[in-house]
Amino acid sequence: MALKGIWYYMAKEDQIEMDGTVIDVLPNTMFRVQLENDHVVIAHISGKMRKNYIRILKGDKVTVQLTPYDLTKGRITFRSRDGKTTENNPEKTE
């Protein structure tokens, strides 16, 4: 017997945060990100990152928020400063 009238709303804190690496840059500020557990998701930039003109390149280490409703889509909320590799930055040689 199902309970009627009882609703469970997910709070903002119920989102899953995972670290990953950008493996492909797609149009319209979308990115293909490979997570630490080897799953690949499509992610877009969060509003604050877009507002502050944070650039994300292939190879960057990022933090992605996933919703439990659809684990194939996410939102990039943070780009690690040391995540960029030298192959993405031709000016930097070691």
N, C-alpha and C positions, 0 to 999 in steps of 0.2 A: 504494500500500500504506500503510495507516494504522499509525501507531506505537501499540502497546498498552502500557498501564501508565505512560505519561508524562502528567502532569497539569500544567496551568499554573494557578496560583491568583493572582488579582489581589490586589495589596496595597492597603491603605487609601489609599496615595498615588496610586493610579491613577484616582481620581475626577476629574472635570472640574469646575472652578470657573468660574462666569461671573457677571457682574453683570447686574442687571435691575431692573425697576420693577414693583411690585405694581399690577395693573390691576383685580383683583376679590378681594373677601373672601368665602370660602366657609365653610360650617359645619365644625365640628370642627377648628378651627385649620388649615384648608387655605386656600391662596391660589393665584390664577391670576397668574403672573408672566410679563411679556414681557421676554425677554432682549435683550441688545444687538444680536444678529443677527436680531431680529424673530421668533424662534420663541417660542411660548407654551407654558409648562409648568405643571403642577399641583405645588405644593410645600407641604410641611408644615414646622413649626418644629422645630429641633433640640432635643434634651433639655435642654441647658444654657440655651437661651433660654427654654424653657418653665419651667424651674426658677426662673429669675431674673425671671420675669414681664415679659419684654420684649414690649411691645405693638407690633404691626405694623398699619399703616393703609394704605388705598388711596393710592397715590402715593409710598410709601416706596421708597428705593433699597436694594436688598438684594443679598447675595452668595448664590448658589445652588450647591450641589454636585449634580452629575449623575453617575449611574453609566453606563458605556458600554453596559450591558445594556438599559436603557430610558431613552431620552433625552426622554421626555415627562413623567417624574416626577422630583422633586428634593427637596432638603432645604435650608431657609433656615438659614444658619449665621451671618450677620452682617447687622445693619441699620445703615446709614450714619446718622450723627447729623444731617448736613445734608441728608438726602434728602427730608425732609417738605416739601411745598408748603404755601402759605398757604391754599389752598382747603380743605385737610383740617383746618385748625385755625381755627375761627371766632373764637377769642379774639384771635388775632394779626392785626392790621391794619397795612397799610403805607401 
